Amino acid sequence: FFLHEVVSKNLISNVLKCRNDDIFVHLFTDCKLLERIMDNFQPVTKPRTKDPNSYVSYNGHLVMIANMIDNSNHLKRAGLESKLSCISKWNSFVSGELKQ
């Protein structure tokens, strides 16, 4: 758990804040960060209980990273929106599944 927390809070947020546009664009285009978030997100379809099988444990990290991206102007940086083929799918994701 600790490692996931460090990666999601520190590494991702620091890359999003970095001034090097090449690293930033690489994260979204070559590493396909948005696609990976959307492909691995599991909507909650049943109430969560103490049973570990009632929820997907990494969903919280995906939601946190997605919100970090959505609540900023990161996708407007370095002309990134025009380089992303998934931008309309991402906008639908953050306004739909992510908000539920």
N, C-alpha and C positions, 0 to 999 in steps of 0.2 A: 504493500500500500504506500509506504513512504516514498519509494522510487517513483511511482506514478504521480504522486503529489508534486514531487520536485520537478519532474519533467513537464507536467502540465502547467504548473504555476510559474516556474522560473525559466526553463529553457524556451518554451514556446513564447511566453510573454517577452523575454529578452530578444528573441529573434524578431518578433513583431515590432519591437521598439528600435531595432538596430538601424543604423544609417546606411548600411551597405545594401543597395537595391538589388545587387546580384544574388546575395544570399536570400533576401526576402522573396524575390521573384522565383528563385529555385524552389523554395518551400512550397509555393502554391502551384507552380506549373510542373516542374519535374517530379517533385514528391507527391503531388496531387493531394494536398492536405484536405481541401474541401470535399473531394470525391471520397477520400478515406473516412472522413467524419460521417458523411451521408450514408455510405455503404455499410458502416458498422453500427450505426445508431439503431437501437432496438426500442420501438415505442412501448410504453408500459400498457399492457393489455389486460392485466389483472392486478388486484390489490397486492401490495407488497406485505409480506409477513416476515416472521423471523426465519422462515425457511430460505436459505441462500438461493434456492432454485426459483424463487419468486421474482427475482430481478436480475438484470445483467449488471455486474459490478463495475464495469468500465463506462457505463452510460453517463454517470455523473461527470467523469473527466471529459467526455465528448461534448456534453452540454456546456461545461465551463469554457472549453476552448472555442466552441461555436459561438457562444455569447460574447467572448472576448473579441472575436473577429467581427461579429455582427454589430456590437455596440461601439464601433470605432469607424474610422474612415480608411482602414487598412487596404481594402480592396480598390480604393481609388488611387492609391499610391503607385507610382512608377507605371501608370497606364495598365495596371494589372487587370482590371475588368475586361478590357478588350482582348487580353491574352487568354482568358479563361473560357473554355467552351461550355462549362457547366454553370455559368453565372445565373441563368434563368432558373435552373433546377435548384441552385443554392438559395436564391431569393424565395422560391416556393417552400423550400425546406424550413428556412428560418421563420417564415410567417405562418407556417402550418404545423408540421410535426414537432418542431423545436419548442413552440409556444404552448403545446398541450400539456 
